């Protein structure tokens, strides 16, 4: 009985050596190529070129040596990117699939025009999009998204808004593209907007700050 056990152990040992040898042969014959293909989908030419150049500054000796953490940090430091995925494709390619953030509004910060993206970031950009609402005042990103959510859930279309005015009291006023001003309260803003919408026709000033009341001034 003991002799049979010894034979089994010996067989298992040789099988282990054989498997190890096969794996070693595969690793030794594996060719490691420099990364020479960086494929970026989802960005416009200028933004794609900038990201491509930044990635090329990393160690691109081979597909296994490049740090995915470095790639993630590079992507997430780019304010115009909202979502992304990264694929290492053997033997020598990196594939990036990117969703660009949507620009929602403009505002002045320290004398420069920034855009607020749907990713919650302030974005400095050289292009001009005068169709986006302009924000007067200094709201946080969170405060802007709160009023935007209320507007999106109300009877007014966000595309109808020309300017948003934010006050230190955390209150907002809206200016529509037809120059109508709607003054909003601090609380129950959604109710106030929907009530104000009933008086839009010929009124260029609608004060909805008092609960359940509308003050008009032609």
Phi and psi in degrees as a GROMACS rama.xvg file:
@    title "Ramachandran Plot"
@    xaxis  label "Phi"
@    yaxis  label "Psi"
@TYPE xy
-62.711  -34.2881  UNK-2
-67.8122  -38.4207  UNK-3
-64.0662  -42.6132  UNK-4
-61.21  -40.1471  UNK-5
-64.2697  -39.6957  UNK-6
-64.5893  -41.3376  UNK-7
-62.3912  -43.3074  UNK-8
-62.1066  -41.3992  UNK-9
-64.1556  -40.9212  UNK-10
-63.0539  -46.333  UNK-11
-59.4827  -38.0694  UNK-12
-63.5269  -44.9187  UNK-13
-67.0348  -36.8012  UNK-14
-62.7191  -40.836  UNK-15
-62.5605  -42.1815  UNK-16
-63.107  -40.0076  UNK-17
-65.1008  -48.0056  UNK-18
-60.5205  -43.3514  UNK-19
-61.1703  -39.1808  UNK-20
-66.1089  -41.5013  UNK-21
-63.2052  -44.6009  UNK-22
-62.7956  -40.5739  UNK-23
-64.1929  -39.3944  UNK-24
-62.3505  -41.7509  UNK-25
-64.2655  -41.4399  UNK-26
-68.0287  -38.2431  UNK-27
-68.9717  -31.3943  UNK-28
-91.7677  -2.25316  UNK-29
-70.8748  123.739  UNK-30
-90.1542  132.62  UNK-31
-105.93  109.73  UNK-32
-96.6551  149.703  UNK-33
-63.3524  146.126  UNK-34
-72.8835  117.75  UNK-35
-124.75  4.14728  UNK-36
-127.278  115.756  UNK-37
-118.105  107.549  UNK-38
-106.444  120.918  UNK-39
-120.737  121.761  UNK-40
-117.745  132.629  UNK-41
115.89  -5.95057  UNK-42
-116.711  154.845  UNK-43
-75.8339  168.083  UNK-44
-54.1247  -49.2546  UNK-45
-65.7895  -45.4022  UNK-46
-66.4473  -37.7959  UNK-47
-64.5396  -42.154  UNK-48
-63.8885  -40.8266  UNK-49
-64.4237  -45.6396  UNK-50
-65.7756  -40.6064  UNK-51
-57.7296  -44.9604  UNK-52
-65.7667  -40.5915  UNK-53
-63.8416  -39.3025  UNK-54
-67.9073  -36.2018  UNK-55
-64.1187  -19.2039  UNK-56
-76.0065  -11.4917  UNK-57
-79.2707  172.054  UNK-58
-73.4571  108.335  UNK-59
-110.757  34.4194  UNK-60
-58.1131  -43.2162  UNK-61
-160.913  170.232  UNK-62
-64.4167  -24.8383  UNK-63
-91.0671  -24.9987  UNK-64
-83.8024  -23.0839  UNK-65
-70.0441  137.564  UNK-66
-83.3353  122.554  UNK-67
-67.8224  -29.8725  UNK-68
-63.3726  -41.4011  UNK-69
-61.6243  -42.0462  UNK-70
-63.3942  -43.622  UNK-71
-62.8433  -44.5555  UNK-72
-61.5755  -39.3771  UNK-73
-64.4265  -44.8871  UNK-74
-64.2408  -47.33  UNK-75
-73.6312  -16.2281  UNK-76
-81.1284  -9.32395  UNK-77
-88.597  111.669  UNK-78
-67.4536  -19.0925  UNK-79
-86.182  -3.19752  UNK-80
-98.3657  130.018  UNK-81
-101.993  -48.9886  UNK-82
-134.576  155.911  UNK-83
-160.49  160.94  UNK-84
-140.739  147.482  UNK-85
-124.587  131.13  UNK-86
-125.805  129.755  UNK-87
-93.9322  116.267  UNK-88
-112.337  111.784  UNK-89
-65.6295  138.327  UNK-90
-99.5243  -14.6705  UNK-91
-151.432  32.1419  UNK-92
-129.155  143.87  UNK-93
-118.047  127.4  UNK-94
-114.048  130.451  UNK-95
-121.08  124.802  UNK-96
-112.456  119.455  UNK-97
-125.989  138.824  UNK-98
-107.955  119.853  UNK-99
-76.5721  143.13  UNK-100
-67.4196  154.21  UNK-101
-94.6221  129.853  UNK-102
-78.9588  129.399  UNK-103
-110.66  -32.9873  UNK-104
-162.318  165.364  UNK-105
-116.092  152.689  UNK-106
-157.852  161.155  UNK-107
-97.8351  121.572  UNK-108
-124.149  113.685  UNK-109
54.3897  40.3808  UNK-110
84.7691  2.80522  UNK-111
-122.196  146.466  UNK-112
-85.1605  125.32  UNK-113
-118.725  159.225  UNK-114
-112.111  145.487  UNK-115
-96.5478  123.767  UNK-116
-94.8422  160.828  UNK-117
-65.8226  -11.7975  UNK-118
-85.3239  1.46066  UNK-119
84.0405  13.7214  UNK-120
-109.828  148.896  UNK-121
-83.0595  129.759  UNK-122
-122.687  122.134  UNK-123
-87.8384  121.954  UNK-124
-142.404  149.317  UNK-125
-86.9558  -14.3924  UNK-126
-79.9863  156.921  UNK-127
-111.483  126.256  UNK-128
-127.896  88.5163  UNK-129
-75.0417  -2.90046  UNK-130
-81.3311  -16.8976  UNK-131
-76.5296  142.717  UNK-132
-58.3158  142.797  UNK-133
-101.096  135.886  UNK-134
-101.601  123.644  UNK-135
-101.038  131.871  UNK-136
111.15  -172.868  UNK-137
-130.934  65.9108  UNK-138
-75.6815  157.256  UNK-139
-76.5838  166.852  UNK-140
-60.009  -39.5974  UNK-141
-62.1484  -40.7277  UNK-142
-66.0408  -38.4655  UNK-143
-64.4146  -44.4183  UNK-144
-66.8086  -29.0196  UNK-145
-65.8936  -46.4843  UNK-146
-69.454  -34.8286  UNK-147
-64.8246  -40.0995  UNK-148
-63.1999  -41.772  UNK-149
-63.087  -43.7735  UNK-150
-62.7808  -44.644  UNK-151
-62.1744  -29.0475  UNK-152
-93.3819  0.503204  UNK-153
-96.8847  -172.995  UNK-154
-86.188  -2.01331  UNK-155
-98.5657  144.696  UNK-156
-89.178  137.054  UNK-157
-60.118  -29.7524  UNK-158
-67.5939  -17.3149  UNK-159
-80.4984  -10.0132  UNK-160
-89.6418  129.613  UNK-161
-94.1717  -47.0088  UNK-162
-140.323  152.406  UNK-163
-123.516  134.096  UNK-164
-114.205  122.026  UNK-165
-110.279  131.343  UNK-166
-109.778  156.374  UNK-167
-56.0875  -25.2898  UNK-168
-75.6223  2.29381  UNK-169
76.1403  14.6674  UNK-170
-95.0746  152.288  UNK-171
-119.264  147.718  UNK-172
-117.571  148.121  UNK-173
-114.548  139.815  UNK-174
-118.804  122.168  UNK-175
-85.0544  170.028  UNK-176
-69.2915  -18.1764  UNK-177
-91.6515  13.7473  UNK-178
75.4172  10.4092  UNK-179
-70.0863  135.066  UNK-180
-104.863  129.931  UNK-181
-119.594  116.872  UNK-182
-93.9402  126.124  UNK-183
-108.252  154.01  UNK-184
-82.7116  177.449  UNK-185
-77.1166  -33.865  UNK-186
-116.625  159.723  UNK-187
50.8344  44.893  UNK-188
-64.6412  -38.5479  UNK-189
-62.1088  -40.1667  UNK-190
-65.3987  -42.4797  UNK-191
-63.1575  -41.4755  UNK-192
-63.8364  -46.8524  UNK-193
-64.9876  -34.6237  UNK-194
-68.9929  -41.3225  UNK-195
-63.728  -32.4595  UNK-196
-61.0305  -24.5468  UNK-197
-72.1014  -13.4909  UNK-198
-116.774  20.3208  UNK-199
-72.4728  -32.7391  UNK-200
-41.7225  -66.3985  UNK-201
-117.706  12.4002  UNK-202
-106.548  126.009  UNK-203
-98.6056  -3.83128  UNK-204
-140.237  119.215  UNK-205
-128.913  116.038  UNK-206
-102.367  109.748  UNK-207
-112.327  25.7109  UNK-208
-75.3789  -25.5914  UNK-209
-92.1183  131.821  UNK-210
-59.1888  130.555  UNK-211
62.7317  20.2186  UNK-212
-133.218  148.519  UNK-213
-128.058  129.491  UNK-214
-110.482  126.464  UNK-215
-112.8  146.602  UNK-216
-144.205  108.331  UNK-217
